[in-house]
Amino acid sequence: MGPAVLTLIFPDLPRQALRAGAALVLVLVLALAFVISSLGALFGRITPGGEIPTVAPEAVPKDQLVAMESAAGTCGLPWQVLAAVARVESDFGRNMATSSAGAIGYGQFLPSTWAAYGGDGNPYDYRDALPAMARYLCANGGTGDLRGALFAYNHAGWYVDEVLAAAMRYGYVPPGAPAARVLDLAKAQIGTPYVWGGSSPGGFDCSGLVQWVYSRVGLSLPRTAQLQFDATERVAPSELRPGDLVFFQDTYPSPDGITHVGIYIGAGYMLNAPAEGDVVRQMPLSSPFWASHYAGAGRVRGLA
C-alpha cells in the first residue's frame, strides 16, 4: 500500500508517528542526561578536589620513627622537626651522596661537625645519625629558637622554611599558634558522642564540632559543612597544615554538595565526628570511604 492509502485507512498516522518520534527523542535526551550526571557524580566524588592529601610519598619509615622519637625526646625537640630534617637532607637515607660542600651521610654533616656530635658512630646509619642531629639542634637552641637552630644546621632562609613546612605536614604546630589551640580543643573532645545537630561538648555532629572549636579561638564559622567550605580558602593537598579543614561530599543524601567536614591534624589524619553511633575520633584520610568522598581542603581565615 502507498502512503496515500495508509493515510486514508489511518488518518491519524502522521500525528501518531510525530508523537512517537517526539517521545523517543525525549527518552534519549533523558537517558543521555542521566549518563552524564552519573559520570559526573562518579568522577566528581573520586577526585573533586584533586589528589587525596597524604604524606605517603614522604612518610617516615616505621623503623626510623622510633629512633626519631627517642632522639628528639632527649632534649624536648619535636620529633616532626627531626623527621623533616631527615626528609630534606637525605630523604630518610635514600640519597646520602656527599654534597658539593663535603657533607656526608644520613644527616649531611660536615666531617668536622660529625666528629663533634656523632663521635665514633656511623654517619650513614640513622641509629647513629638521628641522635647526632638532635644533639646539634638542641645545642643550637632548638627547644627555644627552632628557626635559629635550623639556620645553624644549614645557613639558608629557604632551608628553614622548607624544613618547617615539612614538619607541619607531619603534625608539628609552633607553640602558641592559634592552630595549636585548635588541635588541643579538638583532641579534648575525643570520645564525645556524635549527635545530629549537636554543637556542644554534650554531643557534636561534624560541622558543630568544627564551629565550636574555632569559636573558642575567636574565629567565627557558619554552621553547616557546605557553608564552612564556602567560607574557607582552598588549600592544595601539598600545602595542608594542622588546623586546616578537610571536606567530603555525598557522604549521605543531601541537597548540599558538601556533607562532611573534619579538622586536619597532620600526617594524613583528621579529627572528626563521623556519624550516628560513633564518637569524635581521629581517622586516616586515606581510608577507602573518606578517600572516595574527598572534596577538598580549606584554611580558616585568620588562622596563622
Buried (B, 14 or more C-beta within 10 A) or exposed (E): EEEEEEEEEEEEEEEEEEEEEEEEEEEEEEEEEEEEEEEEEEEBBEEBBBEBBBBEEBBBBEEBBEBBBBBBEEEEBBBBBBBBBBBBBBEBBEEBEEEEEEBBBBBBBEEEBBEEBBEEBEBBBBBBBBBBBBBBBBEBEBEEEBBBBBBBBBEEEEBBEBBBBBBBBBBBBBEEBBBBBBBEBBBEBEEBBBBEEBBEEEBBBBBBBBBBBBEEBEBEBBBBBBBBBEBBEEBEBBBBBBBBBBBBBBBEEBEEBBBBBBBBBBBBBBBBBBEEEEBBBBBEBBEEEBBBBBBBBBBBEEBE
